[in-house]
Amino acid sequence: MSSEKVQPRMGNVGFIIFLALLSAFVPLSTDLYLPALPTMTTFFNVSEITMNLTLILFFVFYSVATLIWGPLSDRYGRRPILLIGLTIYMLAGILCGVATSAFEIILFRVLQAIGGGVATTIATAVIKDVYTGRKQETTLAIVQSMVVISPALAPVLGSLLLTFISWRGIFFTQALLGLIVVLGAVIFQETHDTSKESISVLHSLGRLGALMKNPPFSAMLINFSAVSIISLSFISSSSYIFQVHFGLSSQAFSYFFAFNAIGMLVGPLLYIRLSKYIDRMVILYACFFLGIIGGILILGFGLNNPYLFAITELPATLASSASRPPATYLILKQQENDNGSASSLYSAGGTIMGSIGMVVVSFANHWPVLIIAIIDIVINVLCAIGLYVTLRGLRNQIKV
């Protein structure tokens, strides 16, 4: 459906906020408890890599779940699938809060990932259901700019919570957030017409393969998904970089993390402004160039000082977030139907790629800042080259 639809129970502003909350599930599920990771590692008396499995496996199973939720929402509608997934997420948050071992935490985080996978996928699909053209791209940018407020606020809130309650309370807070969004899903009105759908669930899942056989879609998907390596490698390692490597407190870490999250917030807003005057492809190449410059600056100035590292990492953070709205728009534009399946593949692709970055930095115990700098440079170079090759090789098929 391409015509704009109104959510009478939410209103336009409420609808955008609801979409932003859905899209914010992943960062809230990670960033809120980042300050508690070192404490949890000590509490359960396990290694750093073991506790990092609560992050790594979250993203792995999240990516798998998104591949299922999207096609199911194409078949049965956005609302019922959303209610099921969000309920699973909420219950898993409670189970994480009462866990008695590292194994249980890891297991319940996997369950939380499976439920949370529904949120981002359906939020993107709903935007494609409701909006077209410039309105769709602008809405994507607005939602994503609101979303990245959560990485700025979540570690600060997490550190604040840790001064009053234990790490368990953070997971109960996530469960409360899940309850709020479940209530939003209850009043949400369906945006995808399934009255004419008669295909089986297996056929719906088969649309994933059909989309991947579409060269413009798959090429754009792979190239832009790689950008997530930059953001997720920094997010997953940030608490250890600032608290262990640089020796800062959890409260100080939250402030440094919030500073870099400013780049995540400003990026999509900056894109909205610039895209009025500059072609989106030019902006994308500029983002890749800025990310490369940021990595070089870290190598030159940010390896041994937390202040200089935060400042020199900011260009890469800003660039990766600014590239997301045009990247999402271009990926979805390569297909006209199967919005849920397309959103699933984009969510899964970014998460899988990001998980690769998380694994790499998990083994960089003695030089995490150096690895972040190398990732910033290498991934941006590869993405710039990949985009150029894709546009030249598929110039008659790519829709821009």
HURA-V377241 format. One record per backbone hydrogen bond with DSSP energy under -0.5 kcal/mol. NH is the residue of the N-H (numbers start at 1). CO is the residue of the C=O. If there is no record, write none. Layout:
nh->{NH:NH}
co->{CO:CO}
This chain:
nh->{8:10:11:14:15:16:17:18:19:20:21:22:23:24:25:28:29:30:30:31:32:33:34:35:36:37:37:40:41:42:43:44:45:46:51:52:53:53:54:55:56:57:58:59:60:61:62:63:64:65:66:67:68:68:69:70:72:73:74:75:76:77:81:82:83:84:85:86:87:88:89:90:91:92:93:94:95:96:97:98:98:99:105:106:107:108:109:110:111:112:113:114:115:116:117:118:119:120:121:122:123:124:125:126:127:128:129:130:131:135:136:137:138:139:140:141:142:143:144:145:146:147:148:149:150:152:153:154:155:157:158:159:160:161:162:163:163:164:165:169:170:170:171:172:173:174:175:176:177:178:179:180:181:182:183:184:185:186:187:188:193:194:197:204:205:206:207:207:208:209:210:211:212:213:214:215:218:219:220:221:222:223:224:225:226:227:228:229:230:231:232:233:234:235:236:237:238:239:241:242:243:244:245:246:248:253:254:255:256:257:258:259:260:261:262:262:263:263:264:265:266:267:268:269:270:271:272:273:274:275:276:277:278:283:284:285:286:287:288:289:290:291:292:293:294:295:296:297:298:299:300:301:302:302:303:309:310:311:312:313:314:315:317:318:319:320:321:322:323:324:325:326:327:328:329:330:331:332:333:334:334:335:342:343:344:345:346:347:348:349:350:351:352:353:354:355:356:357:358:359:360:361:362:363:363:364:365:371:372:373:374:375:376:377:378:379:380:381:382:383:384:385:386:387:388:389:390:391:392:393:394:395:397:398:400}
co->{6:7:7:10:11:12:13:14:15:16:17:18:19:20:22:24:25:26:27:27:28:30:31:31:33:33:34:36:37:38:39:40:42:41:47:48:49:50:51:52:52:53:53:55:56:57:58:59:60:61:62:63:64:65:65:66:68:69:70:71:72:73:77:78:79:80:81:82:83:84:85:86:87:88:89:90:91:92:93:94:95:96:101:102:103:104:105:106:107:108:109:110:111:112:113:115:116:116:117:118:119:120:121:122:123:124:125:126:127:132:132:133:134:135:136:137:138:139:140:141:142:143:144:146:147:148:149:150:151:153:154:155:156:157:158:159:160:161:161:166:166:167:167:168:169:170:171:172:173:174:175:176:177:178:179:180:181:182:183:184:191:192:194:200:201:202:203:204:205:205:206:207:208:209:211:213:214:215:216:217:218:219:220:221:222:224:225:226:227:227:228:229:230:231:232:233:234:235:237:238:239:240:240:241:242:249:250:251:252:253:254:255:256:257:258:259:259:260:260:261:262:263:264:265:266:267:268:269:270:271:273:274:274:279:280:281:282:283:284:285:286:287:288:289:290:291:292:293:294:295:296:297:297:298:298:305:306:307:308:309:310:311:313:314:315:316:317:318:319:321:321:322:323:324:325:326:327:328:329:330:331:332:338:339:340:341:342:343:344:345:346:347:348:349:350:351:352:353:354:355:356:357:358:359:360:361:363:367:368:369:370:371:372:373:374:375:376:377:378:379:380:381:382:383:384:385:386:387:388:389:390:392:394:394:398}
